[in-house]
């Protein structure tokens, strides 16, 4: 049961970390798919052939946020995606190390009581 709880918490944390990537991909400019299709969440939805270098930021309004342009360059977005992946990897490593340490303590506790 403790392992399942650990897996659940890890999944929740990873989902929160990767939520911005999912949102940017879902509201991409290439709306050639149906609205309920899982392909909306992939990198292929980031734009068509005419928008090769930029991606529109979802929910951005030039008037509301006083931006010059509500787009981001794809190379900058790629670096952001890489940092999100690194953060997710670090969370998995730390969570695994914590689980490993917790399991060693649990084994010692069980060996003492049996």
C-alpha distance (Angstrom), angle and dihedral (degrees) to the residues before:
residue distance angle dihedral
X1 . . .
X2 3.81 . .
X3 3.79 90.8 .
X4 3.81 90.9 52.7
X5 3.79 89.8 49.6
X6 3.80 89.6 50.4
X7 3.82 90.8 49.9
X8 3.80 91.1 49.6
X9 3.80 93.7 51.4
X10 3.79 91.2 46.0
X11 3.80 91.0 51.0
X12 3.81 91.8 49.2
X13 3.81 92.8 50.1
X14 3.82 92.9 46.3
X15 3.80 90.9 47.8
X16 3.80 90.8 53.0
X17 3.80 91.9 47.8
X18 3.81 93.1 50.2
X19 3.82 96.4 41.2
X20 3.85 94.7 97.2
X21 3.81 90.6 54.2
X22 3.79 90.6 50.0
X23 3.81 92.7 48.8
X24 3.80 93.9 48.2
X25 3.80 90.7 49.3
X26 3.82 94.5 45.6
X27 3.79 93.8 53.4
X28 3.78 94.0 44.6
X29 3.78 122.6 139.8
X30 3.78 97.5 -112.4
X31 3.79 99.5 85.6
X32 3.79 96.2 166.9
X33 3.81 92.0 121.3
X34 3.76 130.8 77.2
X35 3.80 114.4 -91.6
X36 3.81 93.0 -113.1
X37 3.79 96.4 47.3
X38 3.81 118.8 117.5
X39 3.83 88.7 -137.9
X40 3.82 87.8 78.7
X41 3.80 89.2 75.9
X42 3.80 96.0 56.2
X43 3.81 130.7 94.1
X44 3.81 89.0 -107.6
X45 3.80 89.2 74.1
X46 3.82 93.7 63.2
X47 3.78 95.3 95.3
X48 3.73 149.1 -45.2
X49 3.78 131.5 -101.0
X50 3.81 94.7 -78.9
X51 3.82 92.9 56.5
X52 3.78 98.3 54.3
X53 3.81 98.6 144.5
X54 3.83 105.7 31.5
X55 3.80 141.2 50.0
X56 3.79 125.1 -156.6
X57 3.82 114.2 -118.6
X58 3.83 109.2 -123.9
X59 3.80 115.2 -119.1
X60 3.80 93.2 12.4
X61 3.79 119.0 138.7
X62 3.80 121.0 -174.4
X63 3.80 91.9 -146.3
X64 3.80 97.3 44.3
X65 3.80 99.6 46.1
X66 3.85 98.7 26.6
X67 3.78 94.3 -126.7
X68 3.77 120.9 155.8
X69 3.76 90.5 -137.3
X70 3.81 132.3 4.3
X71 3.78 94.4 -140.7
X72 3.77 135.2 96.8
X73 3.78 127.1 -153.1
X74 3.78 114.0 -107.6
X75 3.80 92.9 -128.5
X76 3.83 90.0 56.1
X77 3.81 89.5 46.4
X78 3.81 89.6 51.1
X79 3.81 90.1 55.3
X80 3.82 89.5 49.3
X81 3.81 90.3 50.4
X82 3.81 89.5 49.4
X83 3.82 91.5 52.1
X84 3.81 90.1 49.2
X85 3.81 89.6 52.0
X86 3.82 91.2 48.2
X87 3.80 90.2 49.8
X88 3.80 90.6 50.1
X89 3.79 91.4 48.7
X90 3.81 91.8 49.9
X91 3.81 90.6 50.0
X92 3.81 90.4 52.1
X93 3.82 92.0 48.7
X94 3.81 93.3 48.2
X95 3.80 91.4 45.4
X96 3.81 91.2 49.6
X97 3.80 91.8 49.2
X98 3.80 90.1 48.9
X99 3.82 90.7 49.8
X100 3.80 91.0 48.3
X101 3.81 91.6 51.0
X102 3.80 92.0 45.2
X103 3.80 91.9 50.1
X104 3.82 91.8 51.7
X105 3.80 89.7 53.2
X106 3.78 90.5 46.8
X107 3.83 91.7 51.6
X108 3.82 91.0 50.0
X109 3.79 90.3 49.5
X110 3.80 92.8 48.8
X111 3.81 92.6 47.1
X112 3.80 90.8 52.6
X113 3.79 93.8 51.0
X114 3.83 97.0 46.8
